[in-house]
Every structure is written in structure tokens, then in C-alpha cells.
Amino acid sequence: MRGYVMTAGVAAAMLMGAQADAKGCLKGAAVGGVAGHYAHHHAVLGAAAGCAIGHHRAKVAARQRAAEQRQAGR
């Protein structure tokens, strides 16, 4: 099963352009790969979706932290 998750993670990184700043992508890909594996053996699809969702959530969290820092600086 680890092989599926690793393969799914690599495939997700390739689909997302393998950015150096892939915050949230690896964790999302791992969770999505496992979920996809159990949902009718779609580990790669789950990993790609998990990567996109994880990256989006990390981006939103970074924006919120930046906004809080700006508020504290005023």
C-alpha cells in the first residue's frame, strides 16, 4: 500500500508542476491517495485532488496569517 501512496504522491507532484513551494501538497496527496485507494482503486486521482486541496488550504492559511500580522502591526 505504501507503493500506491508514493506513486500517487509522485504523480500528484508531476500534475501540479512540481513546484518547489508545495506546501500542503504532500500531506494532501497522501491523504487523497489513501482515500482514493479505498474508493474503487483511484489512488492517483485521489492524490491529485488531495494535492490541489492541500495546496489551496495552505495558501489560504498563509493569507490569514499575513492579514493577522498586518492587523497586529497597526
VMD Tcl script that builds the backbone (N, CA, C; Angstrom):
set m [mol new atoms 222]
animate dup $m
set s [atomselect $m all]
$s set {name element resname resid chain x y z} {
  {N N MET 1 A 0.827 -1.191 0.000}
  {CA C MET 1 A 0.000 0.000 0.000}
  {C C MET 1 A 0.870 1.253 0.000}
  {N N ARG 2 A 2.027 1.194 0.638}
  {CA C ARG 2 A 2.910 2.359 0.617}
  {C C ARG 2 A 3.332 2.701 -0.803}
  {N N GLY 3 A 3.491 1.678 -1.613}
  {CA C GLY 3 A 3.865 1.905 -3.007}
  {C C GLY 3 A 2.807 2.701 -3.745}
  {N N TYR 4 A 1.537 2.418 -3.454}
  {CA C TYR 4 A 0.449 3.165 -4.081}
  {C C TYR 4 A 0.478 4.628 -3.656}
  {N N VAL 5 A 0.689 4.851 -2.370}
  {CA C VAL 5 A 0.695 6.224 -1.861}
  {C C VAL 5 A 1.882 6.994 -2.415}
  {N N MET 6 A 3.037 6.367 -2.459}
  {CA C MET 6 A 4.218 7.042 -3.009}
  {C C MET 6 A 4.041 7.334 -4.496}
  {N N THR 7 A 3.523 6.363 -5.238}
  {CA C THR 7 A 3.269 6.569 -6.662}
  {C C THR 7 A 2.253 7.681 -6.860}
  {N N ALA 8 A 1.221 7.682 -6.029}
  {CA C ALA 8 A 0.204 8.713 -6.134}
  {C C ALA 8 A 0.779 10.079 -5.792}
  {N N GLY 9 A 1.647 10.143 -4.805}
  {CA C GLY 9 A 2.273 11.411 -4.431}
  {C C GLY 9 A 3.165 11.952 -5.537}
  {N N VAL 10 A 3.934 11.077 -6.146}
  {CA C VAL 10 A 4.795 11.497 -7.256}
  {C C VAL 10 A 3.945 11.960 -8.438}
  {N N ALA 11 A 2.894 11.231 -8.737}
  {CA C ALA 11 A 2.015 11.620 -9.844}
  {C C ALA 11 A 1.351 12.963 -9.561}
  {N N ALA 12 A 0.936 13.182 -8.316}
  {CA C ALA 12 A 0.311 14.454 -7.970}
  {C C ALA 12 A 1.305 15.598 -8.094}
  {N N ALA 13 A 2.535 15.372 -7.667}
  {CA C ALA 13 A 3.558 16.419 -7.787}
  {C C ALA 13 A 3.822 16.749 -9.255}
  {N N MET 14 A 3.807 15.727 -10.105}
  {CA C MET 14 A 4.013 15.964 -11.528}
  {C C MET 14 A 2.838 16.727 -12.129}
  {N N LEU 15 A 1.633 16.405 -11.694}
  {CA C LEU 15 A 0.456 17.091 -12.214}
  {C C LEU 15 A 0.415 18.555 -11.787}
  {N N MET 16 A 0.906 18.840 -10.608}
  {CA C MET 16 A 0.865 20.209 -10.092}
  {C C MET 16 A 2.065 21.030 -10.560}
  {N N GLY 17 A 2.911 20.498 -11.389}
  {CA C GLY 17 A 4.034 21.248 -11.917}
  {C C GLY 17 A 5.280 21.118 -11.070}
  {N N ALA 18 A 5.256 20.314 -10.031}
  {CA C ALA 18 A 6.406 20.049 -9.163}
  {C C ALA 18 A 7.041 21.356 -8.690}
  {N N GLN 19 A 6.248 22.216 -8.131}
  {CA C GLN 19 A 6.744 23.481 -7.626}
  {C C GLN 19 A 7.619 23.244 -6.407}
  {N N ALA 20 A 8.600 24.107 -6.202}
  {CA C ALA 20 A 9.452 23.991 -5.029}
  {C C ALA 20 A 8.659 24.354 -3.777}
  {N N ASP 21 A 7.671 25.227 -3.908}
  {CA C ASP 21 A 6.857 25.651 -2.780}
  {C C ASP 21 A 5.548 24.873 -2.786}
  {N N ALA 22 A 5.626 23.611 -2.416}
  {CA C ALA 22 A 4.456 22.735 -2.484}
  {C C ALA 22 A 3.876 22.505 -1.098}
  {N N LYS 23 A 3.664 23.574 -0.358}
  {CA C LYS 23 A 3.145 23.440 0.995}
  {C C LYS 23 A 1.740 22.856 0.946}
  {N N GLY 24 A 1.515 21.841 1.751}
  {CA C GLY 24 A 0.210 21.218 1.821}
  {C C GLY 24 A -0.013 20.145 0.783}
  {N N CYS 25 A 0.764 20.150 -0.265}
  {CA C CYS 25 A 0.536 19.210 -1.361}
  {C C CYS 25 A 0.858 17.778 -0.958}
  {N N LEU 26 A 1.975 17.572 -0.316}
  {CA C LEU 26 A 2.375 16.206 0.003}
  {C C LEU 26 A 1.433 15.558 1.008}
  {N N LYS 27 A 1.056 16.313 2.032}
  {CA C LYS 27 A 0.126 15.751 3.018}
  {C C LYS 27 A -1.228 15.493 2.367}
  {N N GLY 28 A -1.692 16.427 1.558}
  {CA C GLY 28 A -2.963 16.254 0.862}
  {C C GLY 28 A -2.921 15.090 -0.112}
  {N N ALA 29 A -1.785 14.927 -0.788}
  {CA C ALA 29 A -1.646 13.823 -1.736}
  {C C ALA 29 A -1.661 12.479 -1.019}
  {N N ALA 30 A -1.024 12.423 0.141}
  {CA C ALA 30 A -1.012 11.173 0.902}
  {C C ALA 30 A -2.421 10.809 1.362}
  {N N VAL 31 A -3.122 11.775 1.917}
  {CA C VAL 31 A -4.487 11.522 2.388}
  {C C VAL 31 A -5.401 11.187 1.210}
  {N N GLY 32 A -5.306 11.951 0.135}
  {CA C GLY 32 A -6.134 11.699 -1.045}
  {C C GLY 32 A -5.819 10.371 -1.704}
  {N N GLY 33 A -4.548 9.995 -1.706}
  {CA C GLY 33 A -4.160 8.714 -2.297}
  {C C GLY 33 A -4.735 7.539 -1.537}
  {N N VAL 34 A -4.693 7.612 -0.215}
  {CA C VAL 34 A -5.259 6.543 0.598}
  {C C VAL 34 A -6.779 6.494 0.428}
  {N N ALA 35 A -7.399 7.674 0.481}
  {CA C ALA 35 A -8.859 7.717 0.313}
  {C C ALA 35 A -9.263 7.212 -1.069}
  {N N GLY 36 A -8.529 7.607 -2.088}
  {CA C GLY 36 A -8.821 7.154 -3.444}
  {C C GLY 36 A -8.598 5.663 -3.619}
  {N N HIS 37 A -7.601 5.145 -2.918}
  {CA C HIS 37 A -7.329 3.707 -2.999}
  {C C HIS 37 A -8.516 2.901 -2.469}
  {N N TYR 38 A -9.077 3.357 -1.376}
  {CA C TYR 38 A -10.210 2.648 -0.794}
  {C C TYR 38 A -11.513 2.949 -1.527}
  {N N ALA 39 A -11.560 4.010 -2.293}
  {CA C ALA 39 A -12.764 4.353 -3.052}
  {C C ALA 39 A -12.581 3.860 -4.487}
  {N N HIS 40 A -12.709 2.580 -4.682}
  {CA C HIS 40 A -12.687 1.960 -6.010}
  {C C HIS 40 A -11.332 2.075 -6.707}
  {N N HIS 41 A -10.249 2.043 -5.965}
  {CA C HIS 41 A -8.889 1.977 -6.506}
  {C C HIS 41 A -8.534 3.147 -7.425}
  {N N HIS 42 A -8.823 4.347 -6.987}
  {CA C HIS 42 A -8.457 5.551 -7.733}
  {C C HIS 42 A -7.441 6.357 -6.946}
  {N N ALA 43 A -6.311 5.733 -6.604}
  {CA C ALA 43 A -5.313 6.366 -5.751}
  {C C ALA 43 A -4.684 7.586 -6.426}
  {N N VAL 44 A -4.384 7.502 -7.687}
  {CA C VAL 44 A -3.724 8.615 -8.373}
  {C C VAL 44 A -4.668 9.806 -8.483}
  {N N LEU 45 A -5.919 9.530 -8.823}
  {CA C LEU 45 A -6.902 10.616 -8.887}
  {C C LEU 45 A -7.088 11.260 -7.518}
  {N N GLY 46 A -7.173 10.455 -6.485}
  {CA C GLY 46 A -7.321 10.967 -5.126}
  {C C GLY 46 A -6.119 11.771 -4.698}
  {N N ALA 47 A -4.925 11.315 -5.070}
  {CA C ALA 47 A -3.711 12.039 -4.723}
  {C C ALA 47 A -3.647 13.393 -5.425}
  {N N ALA 48 A -4.032 13.431 -6.680}
  {CA C ALA 48 A -4.028 14.696 -7.416}
  {C C ALA 48 A -5.019 15.685 -6.804}
  {N N ALA 49 A -6.201 15.201 -6.479}
  {CA C ALA 49 A -7.203 16.070 -5.854}
  {C C ALA 49 A -6.752 16.501 -4.463}
  {N N GLY 50 A -6.190 15.578 -3.704}
  {CA C GLY 50 A -5.694 15.903 -2.366}
  {C C GLY 50 A -4.576 16.920 -2.401}
  {N N CYS 51 A -3.713 16.808 -3.380}
  {CA C CYS 51 A -2.626 17.768 -3.540}
  {C C CYS 51 A -3.174 19.156 -3.818}
  {N N ALA 52 A -4.131 19.244 -4.717}
  {CA C ALA 52 A -4.721 20.544 -5.054}
  {C C ALA 52 A -5.429 21.151 -3.847}
  {N N ILE 53 A -6.180 20.336 -3.124}
  {CA C ILE 53 A -6.905 20.841 -1.958}
  {C C ILE 53 A -5.937 21.236 -0.855}
  {N N GLY 54 A -4.922 20.406 -0.606}
  {CA C GLY 54 A -3.931 20.722 0.423}
  {C C GLY 54 A -3.167 21.996 0.111}
  {N N HIS 55 A -2.800 22.182 -1.149}
  {CA C HIS 55 A -2.094 23.393 -1.561}
  {C C HIS 55 A -2.987 24.620 -1.378}
  {N N HIS 56 A -4.254 24.493 -1.738}
  {CA C HIS 56 A -5.191 25.606 -1.594}
  {C C HIS 56 A -5.362 25.978 -0.123}
  {N N ARG 57 A -5.532 24.984 0.734}
  {CA C ARG 57 A -5.715 25.263 2.164}
  {C C ARG 57 A -4.474 25.910 2.779}
  {N N ALA 58 A -3.287 25.478 2.354}
  {CA C ALA 58 A -2.054 26.079 2.860}
  {C C ALA 58 A -1.945 27.536 2.406}
  {N N LYS 59 A -2.379 27.803 1.200}
  {CA C LYS 59 A -2.342 29.167 0.659}
  {C C LYS 59 A -3.301 30.081 1.429}
  {N N VAL 60 A -4.505 29.584 1.720}
  {CA C VAL 60 A -5.492 30.351 2.482}
  {C C VAL 60 A -4.972 30.623 3.888}
  {N N ALA 61 A -4.359 29.623 4.516}
  {CA C ALA 61 A -3.821 29.796 5.868}
  {C C ALA 61 A -2.697 30.825 5.878}
  {N N ALA 62 A -1.862 30.829 4.845}
  {CA C ALA 62 A -0.780 31.804 4.760}
  {C C ALA 62 A -1.341 33.219 4.600}
  {N N ARG 63 A -2.385 33.365 3.816}
  {CA C ARG 63 A -3.020 34.688 3.668}
  {C C ARG 63 A -3.601 35.157 4.988}
  {N N GLN 64 A -4.236 34.251 5.735}
  {CA C GLN 64 A -4.814 34.626 7.024}
  {C C GLN 64 A -3.733 35.033 8.013}
  {N N ARG 65 A -2.617 34.305 8.041}
  {CA C ARG 65 A -1.511 34.674 8.928}
  {C C ARG 65 A -0.961 36.042 8.565}
  {N N ALA 66 A -0.825 36.316 7.269}
  {CA C ALA 66 A -0.311 37.613 6.826}
  {C C ALA 66 A -1.269 38.733 7.218}
  {N N ALA 67 A -2.572 38.491 7.092}
  {CA C ALA 67 A -3.561 39.505 7.472}
  {C C ALA 67 A -3.528 39.762 8.967}
  {N N GLU 68 A -3.370 38.710 9.766}
  {CA C GLU 68 A -3.282 38.873 11.211}
  {C C GLU 68 A -2.036 39.657 11.611}
  {N N GLN 69 A -0.936 39.419 10.924}
  {CA C GLN 69 A 0.304 40.133 11.212}
  {C C GLN 69 A 0.163 41.605 10.846}
  {N N ARG 70 A -0.527 41.885 9.746}
  {CA C ARG 70 A -0.746 43.289 9.362}
  {C C ARG 70 A -1.633 43.981 10.392}
  {N N GLN 71 A -2.649 43.274 10.893}
  {CA C GLN 71 A -3.548 43.841 11.900}
  {C C GLN 71 A -2.799 44.116 13.192}
  {N N ALA 72 A -1.899 43.228 13.581}
  {CA C ALA 72 A -1.143 43.387 14.814}
  {C C ALA 72 A -0.117 44.511 14.693}
  {N N GLY 73 A 0.343 44.749 13.481}
  {CA C GLY 73 A 1.335 45.794 13.257}
  {C C GLY 73 A 0.768 47.193 13.276}
  {N N ARG 74 A -0.526 47.353 13.185}
  {CA C ARG 74 A -1.141 48.689 13.135}
  {C C ARG 74 A -1.263 49.296 14.461}
}
mol reanalyze $m
mol bondsrecalc $m
mol representation Tube
mol addrep $m
